[in-house]
Amino acid sequence: MSDAEKIEAIAAEYLARRDNSAWTDENQQALDSWLAESTTHRIAYLRLSHVWQRGDRLSALRSPGPQAKQKIGVTRLPHFSMQRVAAGIVVAVVLGAGWFGWYGLNGDSSPSLHYSTAVGARESVALADGSRLILNTDTRLRAAVNKAGRKVWLEQGEAFFEVAHDSSRPFVVFAGDRRITVLGTRFSVRRHGDEVEVVVEEGRVQVAPQLAQTTVTPTVVTRNQKIVSEGGNVLVVLKPAAQIVNELSWRQGKLVFDQMTLAEAAAEFNRYNVKKLVIADSAVAAMRIGGSFDTGNVVGFTKLLQQGFALTVNDNGAEIKISK
Amino acid sequence: MLLSELDIWFVSEVLPLELSLMRFLRRNWREESDMLDLRQEIYVRIYESAARAIPDQVKPFVFTTARNLLIDRARRAQIVSIETVADLDSLELGVNELTPERHAAGRAELRMLQIALEALPPRCRRVVELRKIEGLSQRDVATQLGITEDTVERQVANGVRALADALLSKGVQLKTKAFGGVLAKKRLLS
């Protein structure tokens, strides 16, 4: 076995153990120190974990429910071959057991799936009902789609939802203290601590406090509207269609600034990059700028500030300071 | 593991080139048994050099690194003839090596994953299916298949290596028309 193969085998063992829910802090420490030992280790692990994560997309192939699964067995019966009949029964029994075991463990819901993205990353996810999600940078969410309903918990960050229409199963997004209910539409939800923002590209969504006992009437947000809520306060803004497109341009990995202050633009960039932009001066922070940039292209952005606005850019390795 | 900016760059910009890189290595280096070590060394050079400064143009950078490594190796190995070294020196990067490449998107990606999954040995495949399609935990997979958790873990380890080979190094051939057809053709050419 070559050196590279040995390393790959160890990386695969770590990855497989980490894929098990029994992963402990000691396991993590062992992995961390192994990764730090050599670039060869880190690369082997990165390569495998990337592929394993790509495999999450296979969840789109999940069958809708036990009824559909049992049909596989039933449809095979008309072929009068003993082997086929036997195979059909085995399939039905095995799948049946799987599903019941599952229901027994989790009540009436299938297990929820967890998705997350690192800073600067973007990921498209297909749910079992045909809905599509795009996760923006540094985002964590959990999705449970089953017969009883369609639910997504946005734990952190921002996601765009393209919801498949199904009036019998409302699609509900829980974000902070808000509950966003839709039947079929396109919209994004961003969570920033307690603040929840909803931007609707098409259709209508209903935004309500998550706690059922509150008597507040839900707010209905329609096309080209944006809602910002924090605590008990709710603000609805009607925006020009072009601006909505700009706000959702992160789906193409772009940031579009239109007369935005430099402080706001820097805050946007900082969501996507580990090395943060710091605006040292309040007059500079209030400057208004426009333009379109790739989310990861901080260098291009700062170059422009240097050349176009004669600002001083100081990159000390940990952060990038911008001043007069 | 927390991914650094460099890790993300490596995964999203360098790994998609693995298929072309392996073709390039096979075309220019005769020892099949050296391939994985060569790839590892090239990746290390790329990663460590990018840690200092991430290159603007990924593809030329990857293939230049590969070429330089082959030249180094050929010079160090006494048995390699002068001609080989001269050949490598004049090695030019073809047009195929310079066109951008990305991971397939959406449906094509799903098809590629499916084909790679179907190529796994039956038990390994079943484990990966339950884990990834049905979303069962390793423990639940073990219960359902009546095997130990250790076995599940071993199958996951085997499975991920086989999937990486299929998806990154060897390339999956899509037979469908439309997007998939174009992609498969592109892969054949590169």
Contacts between the chains, C-beta under 8 A, distances in Angstrom:
chain1	res1	chain2	res2	distance
A	2	B	33	6.9
A	2	B	34	7.9
A	2	B	36	5.3
A	2	B	37	5.1
A	3	B	37	5.9
A	3	B	40	7.4
A	4	B	36	4.0
A	4	B	37	4.8
A	4	B	39	6.9
A	4	B	40	4.0
A	5	B	36	5.7
A	7	B	40	7.2
A	8	B	36	7.6
A	8	B	161	6.3
A	9	B	157	7.6
A	9	B	161	7.6
A	12	B	157	3.9
A	12	B	158	7.4
A	12	B	160	5.6
A	12	B	161	5.0
A	13	B	153	7.9
A	13	B	157	5.3
A	15	B	156	7.5
A	15	B	157	6.9
A	15	B	160	5.9
A	16	B	153	4.6
A	16	B	154	7.1
A	16	B	156	3.9
A	16	B	157	3.9
A	16	B	160	7.0
A	17	B	153	6.1
A	19	B	131	7.3
A	19	B	138	6.3
A	19	B	153	7.7
A	19	B	156	5.5
A	20	B	137	7.5
A	20	B	138	4.2
A	20	B	139	7.4
A	20	B	149	6.8
A	20	B	152	7.8
A	20	B	153	6.0
A	21	B	137	5.2
A	21	B	138	6.9
A	21	B	139	6.6
A	22	B	138	8.0
A	22	B	139	7.7
A	22	B	149	7.8
A	31	B	1	7.1
A	32	B	1	7.5
A	35	B	1	6.8
A	39	B	44	4.7
A	39	B	47	5.5
A	39	B	48	5.8
A	40	B	40	5.6
A	40	B	43	8.0
A	40	B	44	5.7
A	42	B	7	7.7
A	42	B	47	7.4
A	43	B	10	7.3
A	43	B	40	7.0
A	43	B	43	4.7
A	43	B	44	6.5
A	43	B	47	5.9
A	44	B	40	7.5
A	45	B	1	7.2
A	46	B	3	8.0
A	46	B	7	5.7
A	46	B	10	6.1
A	46	B	11	5.8
A	46	B	15	8.0
A	47	B	11	7.9
A	47	B	15	6.3
A	47	B	43	8.0
A	47	B	164	6.0
A	47	B	168	7.0
A	48	B	160	5.1
A	48	B	161	6.8
A	48	B	164	5.6
A	49	B	1	7.2
A	50	B	11	4.7
A	50	B	15	6.1
A	51	B	160	6.1
A	51	B	163	5.1
A	51	B	164	4.3
A	51	B	167	5.8
A	51	B	168	6.7
A	52	B	160	4.9
A	52	B	163	7.5
A	54	B	103	7.6
A	54	B	109	7.3
A	54	B	113	6.7
A	54	B	167	7.0
A	55	B	113	6.3
A	55	B	128	7.0
A	55	B	132	4.5
A	55	B	160	7.9
A	55	B	163	6.6
A	56	B	132	6.5
A	57	B	109	6.1
A	57	B	110	5.7
A	57	B	113	6.1
A	58	B	110	7.3
A	58	B	113	5.4
A	58	B	114	7.3
A	58	B	117	6.9
A	58	B	129	7.7
A	58	B	132	4.3
A	58	B	133	4.9
A	59	B	132	6.5
A	59	B	133	6.1
A	59	B	135	5.9
A	60	B	110	5.9
A	61	B	110	7.4
A	61	B	114	7.2
A	61	B	133	5.1
A	62	B	133	5.5
A	62	B	134	6.2
A	62	B	135	7.3
A	97	B	144	7.7
A	98	B	134	7.7
A	98	B	144	5.6
A	101	B	140	7.6
A	101	B	143	7.0
A	101	B	144	6.5
A	102	B	136	7.8
A	102	B	140	7.8
A	105	B	140	7.3
A	110	B	135	7.5
A	111	B	135	5.3
A	111	B	136	7.2
A	111	B	137	7.8
A	113	B	135	5.2
A	118	B	2	7.5
A	118	B	3	4.2
A	118	B	7	8.0
A	118	B	8	6.0
A	119	B	3	7.9
A	119	B	5	7.6
A	119	B	8	8.0
A	120	B	5	6.2
A	120	B	8	5.4
A	121	B	3	7.6
A	121	B	8	5.9
A	121	B	12	7.7
A	124	B	105	7.4
A	124	B	106	7.0
A	126	B	106	8.0
A	126	B	110	7.6
A	273	B	5	6.9
A	274	B	4	6.7
A	274	B	5	5.0
A	275	B	5	7.2
A	296	B	5	7.8
